[in-house]
Amino acid sequence: MATKCLILGAKGMLGTELSFIFRDYHPILWDRAELDITIENDVEEKIEKLKPQLIINSAAYTNVDGAETNQEVANKVNGEAVGYLARVAKELDAVLIHYSTDYVFDGKNKEGYKENDPTNPINAYGQSKLIGEKALRENCRRYYLIRTSWLYGKIGNNFVETIIRLGKEKNEVRVVNDQFGKPTYAVDLAQRTRELVEERKEYNIYHITNEGVTSWYGFAKEIYKQIGLTTKVIPVGTSEFPRPAQRPNYSSLINTKLTPSRHWKEALAEYFAKR
């Protein structure tokens, strides 16, 4: 491919899949060791020297509960740093792809959220991601802002692996049944990201998830069903698991701009087939 591509956060869950999906672009793969995106001078100097035409930012502070006590760090990584990337992308006339989250919404709408619905985060993590969204939109013209949710993949910690581990350790597992969203396979998110680029979609906000809404309880039940674990799953309310960060109850992202992705159960089956 003629496009010079830079992937940031290349060793993370999503970054790993992006590196594979975009492999024929021969992307430059940078993680924190190569570039700390919170250092503005380094962002400017290193990226301007590289002169990429496509920048994909999958670097992020993702500890939702940790953000409550480390809000300054979360805001820097998820917020201010995105502004640095946006400004250098504008300077280079490069396309910038950045990922955000369902947690920019308050979760009060049972029907879910479209791309242009009002944001109203209820935790520090969501607030930090919203800062990044605004910085991107204010400082860069050629951008794809992709919101996703409940991401899992073969790299790093995720709900799927956690629930499997618990299922093997215990006879029964208690899982929250009053938070609803759309589980998303990192491979599918990476593939849909490439489609945006290849099809030259309008620069804008996109909601990319696997289709089908479920609760964490429903997700856990399906995980055990697909791998044949007989562990009993008990549905409980969020109040049974007090955590530092409040979670939105209904955060399903509605995609109004792209063809639908496959159902989350189908994607989960592929995850297990390749695991």
CORHU-V214823 format. One record per residue. N is the residue number from 1. D_CENTER is the distance of its C-alpha to the mean C-alpha in Angstrom with 2 decimals. Layout:
# CORHU-V214823
n=N d_center=D_CENTER
n=N d_center=D_CENTER
This chain:
# CORHU-V214823
n=1 d_center=25.74
n=2 d_center=27.12
n=3 d_center=23.83
n=4 d_center=23.24
n=5 d_center=19.57
n=6 d_center=17.90
n=7 d_center=14.60
n=8 d_center=13.57
n=9 d_center=11.97
n=10 d_center=13.59
n=11 d_center=14.28
n=12 d_center=10.92
n=13 d_center=9.35
n=14 d_center=7.52
n=15 d_center=10.34
n=16 d_center=12.90
n=17 d_center=12.20
n=18 d_center=12.12
n=19 d_center=15.32
n=20 d_center=16.89
n=21 d_center=16.08
n=22 d_center=17.37
n=23 d_center=20.13
n=24 d_center=22.95
n=25 d_center=21.96
n=26 d_center=22.90
n=27 d_center=20.02
n=28 d_center=20.60
n=29 d_center=18.24
n=30 d_center=17.89
n=31 d_center=16.47
n=32 d_center=17.70
n=33 d_center=21.19
n=34 d_center=21.54
n=35 d_center=20.04
n=36 d_center=19.16
n=37 d_center=17.37
n=38 d_center=18.84
n=39 d_center=22.30
n=40 d_center=23.09
n=41 d_center=26.16
n=42 d_center=24.52
n=43 d_center=21.75
n=44 d_center=24.58
n=45 d_center=26.99
n=46 d_center=24.97
n=47 d_center=22.96
n=48 d_center=26.10
n=49 d_center=28.05
n=50 d_center=25.69
n=51 d_center=25.57
n=52 d_center=22.56
n=53 d_center=22.33
n=54 d_center=18.61
n=55 d_center=16.10
n=56 d_center=12.49
n=57 d_center=10.66
n=58 d_center=7.92
n=59 d_center=9.85
n=60 d_center=8.82
n=61 d_center=10.64
n=62 d_center=8.74
n=63 d_center=12.03
n=64 d_center=12.19
n=65 d_center=15.92
n=66 d_center=16.70
n=67 d_center=15.68
n=68 d_center=18.66
n=69 d_center=21.08
n=70 d_center=19.37
n=71 d_center=18.47
n=72 d_center=20.09
n=73 d_center=17.99
n=74 d_center=14.66
n=75 d_center=16.09
n=76 d_center=17.20
n=77 d_center=14.08
n=78 d_center=11.54
n=79 d_center=14.44
n=80 d_center=17.62
n=81 d_center=16.43
n=82 d_center=14.52
n=83 d_center=17.99
n=84 d_center=19.62
n=85 d_center=17.56
n=86 d_center=18.20
n=87 d_center=21.88
n=88 d_center=22.38
n=89 d_center=20.72
n=90 d_center=23.13
n=91 d_center=25.96
n=92 d_center=25.39
n=93 d_center=24.69
n=94 d_center=21.57
n=95 d_center=18.57
n=96 d_center=15.39
n=97 d_center=11.91
n=98 d_center=9.23
n=99 d_center=5.61
n=100 d_center=5.84
n=101 d_center=5.82
n=102 d_center=8.67
n=103 d_center=10.26
n=104 d_center=11.85
n=105 d_center=14.23
n=106 d_center=17.05
n=107 d_center=16.97
n=108 d_center=20.65
n=109 d_center=20.60
n=110 d_center=21.07
n=111 d_center=20.65
n=112 d_center=17.03
n=113 d_center=15.80
n=114 d_center=16.33
n=115 d_center=14.93
n=116 d_center=17.86
n=117 d_center=18.38
n=118 d_center=19.14
n=119 d_center=16.54
n=120 d_center=17.76
n=121 d_center=15.54
n=122 d_center=17.47
n=123 d_center=16.16
n=124 d_center=15.95
n=125 d_center=12.24
n=126 d_center=11.79
n=127 d_center=14.72
n=128 d_center=13.45
n=129 d_center=10.38
n=130 d_center=13.08
n=131 d_center=15.34
n=132 d_center=13.08
n=133 d_center=12.93
n=134 d_center=16.69
n=135 d_center=17.38
n=136 d_center=15.80
n=137 d_center=17.78
n=138 d_center=20.89
n=139 d_center=21.17
n=140 d_center=20.09
n=141 d_center=21.43
n=142 d_center=19.83
n=143 d_center=16.09
n=144 d_center=13.29
n=145 d_center=10.83
n=146 d_center=8.03
n=147 d_center=6.61
n=148 d_center=4.85
n=149 d_center=5.88
n=150 d_center=7.55
n=151 d_center=5.97
n=152 d_center=9.08
n=153 d_center=10.96
n=154 d_center=14.18
n=155 d_center=13.37
n=156 d_center=13.11
n=157 d_center=13.24
n=158 d_center=11.82
n=159 d_center=13.55
n=160 d_center=15.28
n=161 d_center=17.06
n=162 d_center=17.89
n=163 d_center=19.46
n=164 d_center=21.38
n=165 d_center=22.75
n=166 d_center=23.88
n=167 d_center=25.40
n=168 d_center=27.47
n=169 d_center=28.63
n=170 d_center=29.60
n=171 d_center=31.53
n=172 d_center=29.39
n=173 d_center=25.94
n=174 d_center=25.19
n=175 d_center=21.85
n=176 d_center=20.79
n=177 d_center=21.73
n=178 d_center=21.23
n=179 d_center=17.47
n=180 d_center=16.24
n=181 d_center=13.04
n=182 d_center=11.69
n=183 d_center=10.65
n=184 d_center=8.62
n=185 d_center=9.91
n=186 d_center=8.23
n=187 d_center=11.59
n=188 d_center=11.56
n=189 d_center=8.40
n=190 d_center=10.20
n=191 d_center=13.42
n=192 d_center=12.64
n=193 d_center=11.57
n=194 d_center=14.99
n=195 d_center=16.67
n=196 d_center=15.83
n=197 d_center=17.52
n=198 d_center=20.33
n=199 d_center=21.22
n=200 d_center=21.14
n=201 d_center=19.56
n=202 d_center=20.29
n=203 d_center=18.35
n=204 d_center=16.48
n=205 d_center=13.54
n=206 d_center=12.04
n=207 d_center=10.41
n=208 d_center=9.19
n=209 d_center=9.20
n=210 d_center=12.07
n=211 d_center=15.06
n=212 d_center=16.96
n=213 d_center=16.62
n=214 d_center=17.46
n=215 d_center=17.78
n=216 d_center=16.85
n=217 d_center=20.54
n=218 d_center=20.41
n=219 d_center=17.51
n=220 d_center=19.65
n=221 d_center=22.75
n=222 d_center=21.41
n=223 d_center=20.26
n=224 d_center=23.82
n=225 d_center=25.40
n=226 d_center=23.90
n=227 d_center=24.90
n=228 d_center=28.13
n=229 d_center=27.77
n=230 d_center=30.26
n=231 d_center=28.85
n=232 d_center=29.35
n=233 d_center=26.37
n=234 d_center=27.48
n=235 d_center=25.67
n=236 d_center=25.69
n=237 d_center=24.73
n=238 d_center=22.18
n=239 d_center=25.32
n=240 d_center=26.17
n=241 d_center=23.29
n=242 d_center=23.56
n=243 d_center=20.69
n=244 d_center=20.45
n=245 d_center=17.52
n=246 d_center=18.15
n=247 d_center=15.67
n=248 d_center=15.79
n=249 d_center=17.93
n=250 d_center=16.85
n=251 d_center=13.36
n=252 d_center=13.25
n=253 d_center=11.98
n=254 d_center=14.96
n=255 d_center=14.91
n=256 d_center=18.23
n=257 d_center=18.05
n=258 d_center=17.31
n=259 d_center=18.88
n=260 d_center=17.22
n=261 d_center=15.25
n=262 d_center=17.08
n=263 d_center=17.30
n=264 d_center=15.08
n=265 d_center=18.35
n=266 d_center=19.15
n=267 d_center=15.91
n=268 d_center=16.48
n=269 d_center=20.01
n=270 d_center=19.06
n=271 d_center=16.91
n=272 d_center=20.10
n=273 d_center=22.33
n=274 d_center=20.77
n=275 d_center=20.31
